């Protein structure tokens, strides 16, 4: 495959944009080589600036559940754009989308739209602090909740990929209020709760982690978290930026059978446009301005383009819940195929899968938390990533990310992916 134009565009971008990208993982630093510059995309495929066609397994990091440029979503945006793009005033469509989201997700009465998952998580924590009157939060090593200061403490995703899980620029004052526990290790959480009695406002977690690869919580762990929070008056925040509306209509809360106190969403709620949201029961949401004292605001929040894309996508998911089963079936098929091929190659590997999220780790230990995820062999990962890319398969360019399947991916695409791996020397 030729990446000549991507390479030229990258060199030019580097002169004007730090690292040539507007979000670090895209720069390919973890895998080396030239980032692919996308020209367009349709359904399951990306078409790059060099004319290569790639099967896309990141789906804009999750939200494009129905595939790229899905017509009902695109048409809704075009029609809305003709009528104005932002007013900084209320519009009817915000309530329509809010009503639909509240009807799909368990245990929430009200939702506030923001512009990204980062904003959603940052605001959810502020709300939890305002509601409980407590300052500290617990997060898990390797979980990523966006790039606001409180979360850049042992953060996953690009933060760990680029060696800054604890970013400079986060003050010690902020960092001291973020306590760190280990995923799938309830005892580590219990110890923090015991040592910080009546000081913890919230525990925030990716209920299925997607930012250290795909990591599945054990039943005891996730149930234990819920019980611990209830016992100690701590709010449980599910960061469903990746899992919301992807695993089921009601996201991870529904599939795990666990009620969170606050749920956050990201781009998925805008059909891939820049949106985020956070939601909770009305007694918690009542603390938010202008109803309550916790401040949060934004001119572009609830903007008509994002709302129309979100409404088109969630309407389709709501009317066709079979999609979740079909996505999970495709992912299971991919899992089986990759598993058979890797087993024959005689190298250490693990495959983690939940619903339509999956990741491959080159290690012989089960990958259940950040420590085990970090043991993956990055040299093998690089060969795997570039080998697959050369065969037209676009995977996340870091081992600390999950793949996201979209509904437009066909069984032929999955077979092509499995065949590509078979032909690879690792
Ligand atoms: N940190 C994001 C994935 N977990 C990547 C964002 C992007 O580069 O678009």
Boltz pocket constraint, residues with backbone or C-beta under 6 A from the ligand:
constraints:
  - pocket:
      binder: B
      contacts: [[A, 23], [A, 24], [A, 25], [A, 26], [A, 60], [A, 61], [A, 144], [A, 157], [A, 158], [A, 210], [A, 211], [A, 400], [A, 401]]
      max_distance: 6.0
